[in-house]
Amino acid sequence: MNKLKTALLILMLLASISASAGYAPDSVQIALKKMYPTAVGIAWSQDKAYYVADFMMNGFDTKVWFNSDAEWVMKQTDWETLDEVPAAVFNAFAASQFSDGVVQNVVWVQFPKWQPIVAIQVGKPNVQIKYQILFTPKGEVLRQQNITYAYNTLGASTFL
């Protein structure tokens, strides 16, 4: 009988954990709906002290960060390829030491008070090394770094 009670208790605990996963306070959900009233299929997560809404917008995976006061702090649009980047960024990347690499992801990062950033993740051919190059919309390189062993390279710890 004790095994049954223990199993039931564990099951209830697991159910409560999964029910709270993907949670955001009402104020944060309202703030998102004010910014993006047509957003549907929203998946919520947390990145440190920030609430992150993940949804599709205009065919692109979009993530929007809010602080605990329901203030927008960052938005990322996953462009995946160089097709959407400003011409200056495309030209700067093409002229860089990474132009012979394989573009693995391209993300447009926007902030309420700072200039936007284009983050390009590129791998070198025939090696297991990944780099991330951050560009301004004018094509200036803000930072380039080896991210081979990095996790969440575009999360709150990178920008916020």
For each residue, the residues with C-beta under 8 A, 3 or more apart:
1: 4 5
2: 5 6
3: 6 7
4: 1 7 8
5: 1 2 8 9
6: 2 3 9 10
7: 3 4 10 11
8: 4 5 11 12
9: 5 6 12 13
10: 6 7 13 14
11: 7 8 14 15
12: 8 9 15 16
13: 9 10 16 17
14: 10 11 17 18
15: 11 12 18 19
16: 12 13 19 20
17: 13 14 20 21
18: 14 15 21
19: 15 16
20: 16 17 23
21: 17 18
22: 43 44 45
23: 20 44
24: 28 29 32 44 51 53 66
25: 28 29 51 68 70
26: 29 30
27: 30 31 69 70
28: 24 25 31 32 51 53 66 68 70
29: 24 25 26 32 33 44
30: 26 27 33 34 70
31: 27 28 34 35 66 70 71 72
32: 24 28 29 35 36 39 42 53 64 66
33: 29 30 36 37 39
34: 30 31 37
35: 31 32 64 72
36: 32 33 39 55 57 64
37: 33 34
38:
39: 32 33 36 42 53 55 57
40: 55
41: 55 56
42: 32 39 53 54 55
43: 22 53 54 55
44: 22 23 24 29 51 52 53 54
45: 22 51 52 54
46: 49 50 51 52
47: 50 52 65 152 155 156
48: 155 156 157 160
49: 46 67 68 156
50: 46 47 65 66 67 73 74 156 160
51: 24 25 28 44 45 46 65 66 67 68
52: 44 45 46 47 63 64 65 66
53: 24 28 32 39 42 43 44 63 64 66
54: 42 43 44 45 61 62 63
55: 36 39 40 41 42 43 62
56: 41 59 60 61 62
57: 36 39 60 62 77
58:
59: 56
60: 56 57 77 78 79 80
61: 54 56 77 78
62: 54 55 56 57 75 76 77 78
63: 52 53 54 75 76 78
64: 32 35 36 52 53 72 74 75 76
65: 47 50 51 52 72 73 74 75 156 160
66: 24 28 31 32 50 51 52 53 70 71 72 73
67: 49 50 51 70 71 73
68: 25 28 49 51
69: 27
70: 25 27 28 30 31 66 67
71: 31 66 67 112
72: 31 35 64 65 66 75 112
73: 50 65 66 67 111 112 160
74: 50 64 65 109 110 111 156 159 160
75: 62 63 64 65 72 109 110 111
76: 62 63 64 107 108 109 110 154
77: 57 60 61 62 107 108 110
78: 60 61 62 63 105 106 107
79: 60 82 83 84 85 106 107 108
80: 60 105 106
81: 84 103 106
82: 79 85 89 90 93 103 106 120
83: 79
84: 79 81 106 108
85: 79 82 89 90 93 106 108 118 120 135
86: 89 90 118 137 138 139
87: 90 91
88: 91 92 137 138 139
89: 82 85 86 92 93 118 120 135 137 139
90: 82 85 86 87 93 94
91: 87 88 94 95 139
92: 88 89 95 96 135 139 140 141
93: 82 85 89 90 96 98 99 120 133 135
94: 90 91 99
95: 91 92 99
96: 92 93 99 133 141
97:
98: 93 101 120 122 131 133 144
99: 93 94 95 96
100: 124 125
101: 98 122 123 124 125 131
102: 122 123 124 125
103: 81 82 106 120 121 122
104: 121 122 123 130
105: 78 80 119 120 121
106: 78 79 80 81 82 84 85 103 118 119 120 121
107: 76 77 78 79 118 119 121 154
108: 76 77 79 84 85 116 117 118
109: 74 75 76 116 117 118 119 154 159
110: 74 75 76 77 116
111: 73 74 75 114 115 116 159
112: 71 72 73
113:
114: 111
115: 111 136 137
116: 108 109 110 111 136 137
117: 108 109 134 135 136 142 159
118: 85 86 89 106 107 108 109 134 135 136 137
119: 105 106 107 109 132 133 134 135 153 154
120: 82 85 89 93 98 103 105 106 132 133 135
121: 103 104 105 106 107 130 131 132 147 153
122: 98 101 102 103 104 130 131 132 133
123: 101 102 104 127 128 129 130 131
124: 100 101 102 127 129 131
125: 100 101 102
126:
127: 123 124
128: 123 148
129: 123 124 146 148
130: 104 121 122 123 146 147 148
131: 98 101 121 122 123 124 144 145 146 147
132: 119 120 121 122 143 144 145 147 150 153
133: 93 96 98 119 120 122 141 143 144
134: 117 118 119 141 142 143 144
135: 85 89 92 93 117 118 119 120 139 140 141 142
136: 115 116 117 118 139 140 142
137: 86 88 89 115 116 118
138: 86 88
139: 86 88 89 91 92 135 136
140: 92 135 136
141: 92 96 133 134 135 144
142: 117 134 135 136
143: 132 133 134
144: 98 131 132 133 134 141
145: 131 132 150
146: 129 130 131
147: 121 130 131 132 150 153
148: 128 129 130
149:
150: 132 145 147 153
151:
152: 47 155 157 158
153: 119 121 132 147 150 158
154: 76 107 109 119 158 159
155: 47 48 152 158 159
156: 47 48 49 50 65 74 159 160
157: 48 152 160
158: 152 153 154 155
159: 74 109 111 117 154 155 156
160: 48 50 65 73 74 156 157
